[in-house]
């Protein structure tokens, strides 16, 4: 295969989105549209990717980083004008150049591979990615000659009734011979109502020069969807979600209700895991085999082992082992590390804390900035008092310790191995190994006190 280059058109502001966020940065399934595009292009092993930026250039660059070179289209004067901004980077190079819009998040590597192959097989100077549209209104039509070659692209507003009946449409994705592309771009005129330079005019220039122009029709019209407003964004989200969920189900994951399950494109799930409705899995989350997730759970940037059960709970940026039981209504905050066989029960919040194997906090507790050993039992209502209004401090609970209900562990403090803390205690000093700490006022009963305060009328 010849050298492949790619140009991503990402300079437009997207006024129809009616948003402060630049169009190509709007997320689809949790990832900006333009990043979906570059992910798929990267699968082609391109020699060079150039992203054309304009509005929001710095934010687009910050999102894509070193994965692309950049060219600035300071003034938006049409698609041909956008591509020619890459001239200093690509002109004169041998190979073919893909032109892809940054607002087409559904396009796939396999489709672009097929487009490039068709381009090479037909020895074309330009190849248009086309699709069959049941309702082609608003799209440019592909008009083919008697030999099935492309005669021209005609815009909907300029098409005759016969041409409007054609349902093969121009998707806006192209493959060009790189040298022919930049030679032709210099000849594109802006002699039109909008006064802009249009990329489809390159097709006419190449045809007039007697060059071969071909078209490859993708089987999936959905892949070619361009997002120009919030309605199309919602449709892209729906289609992408369905694609992602199908991939997981075909790989052995049970998704009870795919229409109400939201899984990001970078999530990895092991076989025989069951995902219940209302669940949101995002970021680079990895879930092992035989887990049960949900219903109504939110998990972001977590690594989860096998056979773990997380129901009606939220977990973020944390490590969660195998055979762990979380929820319902638990909150695992960032930088937590739960070892195998840990139980985090209902209304328990864990923040920047580690739990050793087999430890439990089953009810109504806050465990923050803590190191909890193995086989520790933390009773209902326990709080690690980690913040003095200015600084955070560490609580250490060693292996086998037992923390009674309604205890306050005022950090920095250590409960040593095998120690007990009596219910209702406020612990401010170290508890020695295998000792019991009782830190509460002694109970005093005042006989007949209520009668003295509230005497009864006889």
N, C-alpha and C positions, 0 to 999 in steps of 0.2 A: 504494500500500500504506500502511496505517495506521502510526503510530509503534509500534515494537517495543521492549519492555523484556524483560529476562531476569533470572531469579533462579536462582542455582546453589546447590544444597543441599550444603554441604561442612562441616557442623559435627560429624558423628559421628566417634568415635574409631576404630570398626571393631574391636571386641574379637575378632571371629572371625579377623582377620588374625594375631593373636598376635604383635604387632610393636610395637617402640618408635616406629616411624614411623607417623604418622597416615594413615589409609586412603587419602584422596584424593591423598596425595603419593607413593604407591607408583608406580614408573614402569612404563609399558607402551611397549616399544620405545624405552626411554631417556628418555621424557618423562613427568612426573607425570600421573596420570589427569585431575586437575582442569584441567591446562593443555591437554590434548587437548580437553576440553569447551569451554573458553573460546576456543580457536583456532577451533573450528567455529561457535560462536555469533557470533564476531566477523565471520564471513563474511556475516551477515545485516544488517550495518550498523545495529545496535541504537542506540537513543537512550541507553540506560543499562543497564549490567550490575551487578547486586548479588550478591555472594557471601556466603552465610550461613556464618559461621565460628563455631567453638566450641572443641573440642579442637584444639590446635596452631594457634590463630588466627595467631600471629605468623609461624609458618613458612609458612602458606598465603599470607599477605599478602606475605611476602618473595618467594615464588615468582611470584605474579601481578602484584605491583607496582601500577602506576597503571592497569592494564587494566580494573580493576573498582573499584566502591565496595564497602564492606563493612558488614555488620550482624552484631552478636554475639548468638548464642543461648547464653547463659551456662549454661542448664540445658536438656538435651535432653528436650523434652516432646512430641515428635511432629512430623510434617511440616508440619501446618497452623501449629503454634506456631513452627516455623522460618520459614515464609514471612511471617508477620505481623511478624517482626522488621524486615522491609524497609518497613514501613508509613510511617515518617517520611521515606523517600526517594521512594517511588512512589505513595502514596495520593493520589487525586484527579486523576491524570494521564490524559489521553485516549490510548487505544491498547490494544494487547494485550500481555499478559505471558506469556512462556514460563517454565515451571518445569522445570528439568532437574537431575537428580542428578549430583553431582560424581564419582560412581563409575561413570559410563557412558561410558568413553573412546571407544567405537566409533561413537557417534552422529555423523551427518554433517550438514553445512550443508544439503544438498539435501533431506534428510528433514525438517528443521525448517522449511525454506521451504515444502515441500508441506503440512506441518501448519498453518502460518499461513494459507496460501492457502485450504485447506479450511475453516478457521475463519471466514475472511471470506466465502467463497462461501455458506456455510450460515447466515450471520448469527447465529452461535451466541454464547452468553455463555461457554461452556466447550467445549473440544475435547480429547479424550483421544487420545494416540498409542497405538495398539494394534498387536498383532502376532499372527500365527498361530503357535501353538506345538504341535509334534507331541506333546510331553510337557508339558502345562500344570500339572502338580502344583506346588502352592505359590504359584501366581499368582492374582491376582484375575481373575474372569471378567467379560467384557463381555456383558451381557444386553440384547439389542435388542428393540424392539417390532415390531409388525406393519408399521409404516412404515419400518423399519430404523433408527429413531432409538434413542439409548441410553436404556434404561429405568433401569438401575442398574449399579453395580459390586458384585459379590458376592465376598467373600473365599473362598478355597478351603475353609477350615475350616467356613464357614457355608453352603456350597453344597449343594443337593440333588443326588442322583445325576444328574438331567437337566441341571442347571447345570454339574456337574463334567465332563460330556461336551462342553461348549462349549470350543473351542480358541482362541478369540480372547481374548487376555489384555491386562490393563492393564500398560503398560510403566513407569508412574510419571513419564512426561513429559506435560505438559499445556500448553495455550494457553488463557488466560482473557482476557475483557474486564477491563481493569485495575480499573476502578471497581467492577464487580460482584464481582470477586475479594475486594477488601478489605472491601466491605460484608458479604459472606457469611462471611468469616473471623471476624468479630466474633460470629457466631452458632454457631460450631462448639463443640460440647460435648466434655468429656472423660469422659463417662458410659460408660465401657467398662472391661473387665477391667484393661487396662494403665494406665488413668487418663491417657491421652495424647490430644492433639488431632490428628486425622488429616485430611490434605488431601482424600482421596476424599469426606469428609463434605460438602465444599463442593458437590460434584456433586449430592448429595441435596437440599441447601438450594436450589440453583438450580432443580432439577426441581420441587420443591414450590412454588416461586414462579412456575411456569409458563414459565420461561425455556428456550430451546433449548440442548440439550446434544448435541454431535455427537462422532463418532469418526473418526479417520483411521487406516487400517491400512497400516503400512509393509510393503513387500515383504520386508524383511530382518529376521528375528528376531535375527540375530547383532548388529545394531546396537544393540539394546536391552539387551544383556547388562549386568547390574549386578554389580560385583565386590565380594564380601563376604568372600572367603577366598582362600587361596593357590591353590586349585584353579581358581577362576574367574579369578584373575589370570593364571595360566598359559594358560588358554583365550583370554583377551583378547589376550595377547601373540601367540599363534599366529594368531589371526584378523587382528590388526592387521598382523603381519608378512606374511601372505599378501596382504593388500590392498595394502600398500606395494610389495611385489615385483611384483605384477601391474601396478600403475600404471607402474613402470619398464619392464617388459618390453613393455607396449603402446606405450610411448614410444620404443622402439627399442634398449633395453639388453638384452644377453644375460646371463641369470643361469643358470648351468649347473645348479645344484641349489637351487631356491628354498627347499626345506625346511631347508637348512643354510646359508643366507645371511641375515645380520642387518643390515637397513638401517633407520636412523632416519627419522622422518617429515619432517625438514627437510633431508635429503640431496638434492642435485641431481646427476644423472648425464647426461652427453651421449650422443648416439646412437652406436651401434656399439661402445660400450665393453663389455667382457666381464668379468663378475664370477664368480670361481671359488668353490667351496665353502669353508666355514669362515671366510669373510670377514665382518668386523664394521665397518660404516660408520656413524658417529654424529655428533651435533652438527650444525653448519651446514656440513658438508663439501660441497665442490663439486668434481666430477670432470669433466674435459672429454671430448671425443669420441675414439673409437678407442684407448682405454686398455685395458690388461689389469691387473686387480686380483686378487691372490690367486694360488694358494689360501692360506688361513690367514693373512690379513693383517688388521691392526687399524688403522683410520684414524679420527681424531677431530679435528674443527675444522680441517681442512686445505683449502687451495685448490690444485687440481692441474690442470695444463694438458692439452693434447691429446697422444695417442700415448705416454703415459707408462706404464711397466711397473713394478708394485710387487708382488713375490712374497714370501710368507712373511716379512713384515716389519711393523713398527709405526711409525706416524707420528702426531704430535700437534701441533696448533696451529702449523702451519708452512705456508709458501708453497713449492710445488713446481711447476716450470715444465713446458714441453712437451718431449717426446722424452727424458725422464729415465728412467734405469734404476736401480731400487733393489732390493737383495736378491740372494740370499735371506738372511734372518736379519740384516737391518739394523734400526737403531733411530734414528728421526728424532725428536728430542726438541723441546719447545716453543721457539718463536722462531727457528727455522731458516728459511733462505731459499735454495732451490736453483734456480739459473737453468736455462735451457734446455740440454739435451744433457749434463747432469751425470750422472756415474755414481757411485753409492754402493754398494759391493759387500758381499760376505758378511762378517758379524760386524764391521761398521763402525757406530760410534755417533757421531751428530752432535748437538751441543747448542748452541743459541744461536749458530749459525754461519751465515755466508753463503758460498755457492760461486758463482763467476762461470761464465759460459757455457763448457761443454766441459771443466770440471775433473773430476778423478777421484780417488776414494779407494777403491780396489778391494778391499782386504783388511784385516781385522783391525786397525783403527785407531780411535783416539778423537780426534775433532776438536771441541773445545769452546771457546766464547768466542773465535771466530776469524773473521777476514775473509780469505777465499780468493779470489784474483782469477780471471781467465779462463785456460783452457788450462793449469792447474796439474796436475801429477801428484804424488800423495801415495803414497809407497810403503808396502808391507805393514809393519804394526807401528808406524806413526808415532803419536806421542802429542803433543798440545799440552798442556804441563804448566801448567795454568791456575790452580791453587789452592795457596796457601801455608799453608793451615790456617785462614786468617782472611779473606782477600780473593781475589777472582777477577781475573785479568789477561788482556789481549787479545794474541792472536797474529795478526800480519798476514803473509800470504803473497801477494806481488804476482804480476801476470800472467806466465805462462810459466815460473814457477819449477818446479824439480824437487826433490822431497824423497826422498832415498834410504830404503831399508828400515831399519826399526828405529831411527828417529831420534826424539830427544826435543827438542822446541822449548819452551824454558823461558820462559814469558811473564813480563813483557812483552817481546816480541821481534818483529823484522821481518826477513823474508827478501825482499829487493828483487827487482825485475823481472828475470826471466831467470836468476836465480841458481840454483846447484846446492848441495845439501847431501849430502855423502857418506854412504853407508850406515853405520849404527851411531854416528852423531854425536849429541852432546848440545850443542845450540846455546843459548848464553846471551847472545850479542851479535849486533848487527845484521849481516846478510850483505849486502855491497854488491851493486849491480846487476851481473849477468853474472859474478859471482865464484863460486868453489867454496869451501865451508867444510868443513873436516875437523876434527872435534873428538872425537878418540878417542886412547887410549894407543897408542904405537908397539908393534908386535908384536915380541916377543923370543922366540927359540927357545933353550932350554937343552939342549944336546946331552947325551944319555945320562942325563938327570935321572931318568927313571923307574927305570932300573937301579940308581941310587944309593939311591933311596928303597925300592924293592922288589927287592932282589937275588935273583937266581935261584939255586936250589940246583943245583950241577952234579952 
